[in-house]
Amino acid sequence: MKKLLTILMAAAMLLSVCALTACGGASEEPAETEEVAETEETAETETASTGDFTTVEAGKLHMSTNAAFPPYEMTADDGSFVGIDVEVATAIAEKLGLELVVDDMDFDAALTAAQQNKSDMVMAGVTVTDERLAVMDFSDSYATGVQVVIVPEGSDITLDNLGDQQIGTQRGTTGNIYCTDDYGEEHVVAYDNGITAVQALQNGQVDCVVIDSAPAQALVEANPGLTILDTEYVTENYAIGFPKNSDLLPAVNEALAELIEDGTVQSIVDKYINAEAE
């Protein structure tokens, strides 16, 4: 009898331990479920905050450019980047809840960076051409550019005899493309930027320089003895370049449309380009 009582007591104790263990397990399981739910909710919040697009760096908008193309992009005395493209890109980044990062490099490299997803977009006075459309996508246009010819004061160079000259251009730009197509590679010398091309003109290494009108005005003002031909060479529209099939492009186009509509883009252009000089 005593032996039976002992067995019954042991069984009762075992049932109590199992009950306690089960209660402990039930308590831990909801806690784990709650933690997973909290993680999923956080992930959803993070996805929503970045929108329906991806960038090369979380929370940042990387713009590749060539910061030697005033007044569209240039380096200030303190080393920061300023200009029309920089301010327009900053305004777009703010619309998208991102921080703008300017990646300065040669013009060709800036285009390539966007094509290869090393930057989110390229802004550097970029115009749309068939060749570029084959490897990139483009935003809506945000500004108009005009290719002009810089010559020494008193020069007899005109558009009619431009093909007889040695023409300095910026490597990779439409000015370089147009001049090469129109007059042949033997008449065109490409430089890393417009500043270097103008220095070559002053040194007598080329006879003229073909470049966009806005940087041409800045370069002529900074270099006495030079002038711009009255006749325009080519008129074109500037746009923002993206990798092919970029999911960022629609968001940028929407932000750009709002900035054009509310006058922000025009105010930025007017800030850097005197309306009377256009």
PyMOL commands that set and color helices and strands:
alter all, ss='L'
color gray80, all
select helices_A, chain A and resi 2-50+84-95+107-115+130-133+162-164+174-183+185-187+194-202+213-222+249-261+264-272+275-277
alter helices_A, ss='H'
color red, helices_A
select strands_A, chain A and resi 60-65+68-69+73-75+81-82+99-104+121-122+137-138+143-152+167-170+188-191+208-212+226-228+234-238+241-242
alter strands_A, ss='S'
color yellow, strands_A
deselect
rebuild
show_as cartoon
